[in-house]
């Protein structure tokens, strides 16, 4: 059975262990779901979303590892890209064979029951990318005060060029 990782705020772990992982409020291709990544041998790829999710204001994140039946239908695709319906086993295989796998996400279209949860743990809190996978070493696309409001160290990015 393929295993997947869902990253959640540490404050919600008790609720997740009692009642499972709820579907997210956002939709992909008209489907609400639980966002996750397949467990693979590369620790960085498995936990790649951690730093990006922490930008939303969560102080610490926990990883919730769960299993799905190989024929369970899920959606896989790149962040802000098209997603295709596949089985859970195919999603894990696609993730493993992908050139870099950064930015890929799997969406499980229904809530994950607590019986499917294998374990929870706290991964290192500095793993992953921010903004988008290829952002390392590049300037943000926009340096205005509106686009950078509330960001950490935004004063370093804000330019005086105002449109």
MOGIJO-V811539 format. One record per residue. RES is the residue in one small letter. PSI is psi in whole degrees, -180 to 180 (NA if undefined). Layout:
RES_PSI ; RES_PSI
This chain:
x_131 ; x_142 ; x_146 ; x_158 ; x_129 ; x_128 ; x_128 ; x_156 ; x_136 ; x_-28 ; x_-18 ; x_1 ; x_-41 ; x_-44 ; x_-41 ; x_-42 ; x_-28 ; x_-41 ; x_4 ; x_-175 ; x_122 ; x_158 ; x_149 ; x_163 ; x_-24 ; x_163 ; x_145 ; x_124 ; x_35 ; x_11 ; x_124 ; x_151 ; x_180 ; x_124 ; x_139 ; x_175 ; x_148 ; x_149 ; x_127 ; x_179 ; x_-23 ; x_109 ; x_-39 ; x_-46 ; x_-37 ; x_-38 ; x_22 ; x_-28 ; x_-5 ; x_-52 ; x_-36 ; x_-41 ; x_-31 ; x_-20 ; x_-18 ; x_-1 ; x_3 ; x_135 ; x_-41 ; x_149 ; x_148 ; x_149 ; x_131 ; x_113 ; x_130 ; x_164 ; x_151 ; x_153 ; x_146 ; x_-29 ; x_8 ; x_133 ; x_130 ; x_173 ; x_139 ; x_143 ; x_176 ; x_149 ; x_130 ; x_23 ; x_-174 ; x_143 ; x_145 ; x_144 ; x_130 ; x_177 ; x_165 ; x_-39 ; x_-41 ; x_-38 ; x_-44 ; x_-39 ; x_-43 ; x_-44 ; x_-41 ; x_-36 ; x_-12 ; x_147 ; x_-53 ; x_-28 ; x_-3 ; x_131 ; x_-8 ; x_144 ; x_151 ; x_137 ; x_118 ; x_120 ; x_2 ; x_172 ; x_148 ; x_120 ; x_157 ; x_-23 ; x_-22 ; x_-14 ; x_127 ; x_-47 ; x_165 ; x_148 ; x_164 ; x_109 ; x_167 ; x_137 ; x_7 ; x_13 ; x_142 ; x_-174 ; x_165 ; x_153 ; x_-67 ; x_159 ; x_-33 ; x_16 ; x_-17 ; x_121 ; x_2 ; x_148 ; x_150 ; x_155 ; x_-23 ; x_135 ; x_19 ; x_163 ; x_-33 ; x_-47 ; x_-24 ; x_11 ; x_134 ; x_-4 ; x_152 ; x_133 ; x_34 ; x_-28 ; x_-23 ; x_-24 ; x_-35 ; x_127 ; x_165 ; x_-2 ; x_106 ; x_133 ; x_NA
